[in-house]
Amino acid sequence: MKYLLDSNIVIMTVMAMSEPLQRRLAECDEDDLVTSAIAYAEVAYGAVRGKPPAFVQLQAFVEEVPILDFDYKAALAYTSLPFRRASYDRLIAAHALSHGLTVVTDNEADFADVPGLKVENWTLA
């Protein structure tokens, strides 16, 4: 594992919304990518309420990209982050930090104040 896909990247991947993102994903080896159980929950919550992507599309995505369980190490990492109320991003950042992963996101600003977190935006040409 090298990269943890953020919620917005999961949506963009499933919906094939960004050519630069699709190219970069194609360059990855099979075991390079995961998404967080937190990111999956965020996207699935919207999907079952009619927001894109459709839930069946999301299920097809997770057959290709594994979901990483939020574990004890991630919970401990969360305790050291700057607090921001009601933010999935803090949980996702902690998850990535606890496993030494780089977060792939189109919302770099949401993670900018997390010390030590590696962030990449694959949607840019």
Beta strands, then each sheet from edge to edge (+ up, - down):
strand 1: 3-5
strand 2: 33-36
strand 3: 67-68
strand 4: 102-104
strand 5: 119-120
sheet 1: 3+ 2+ 1+ 4+ 5+
end
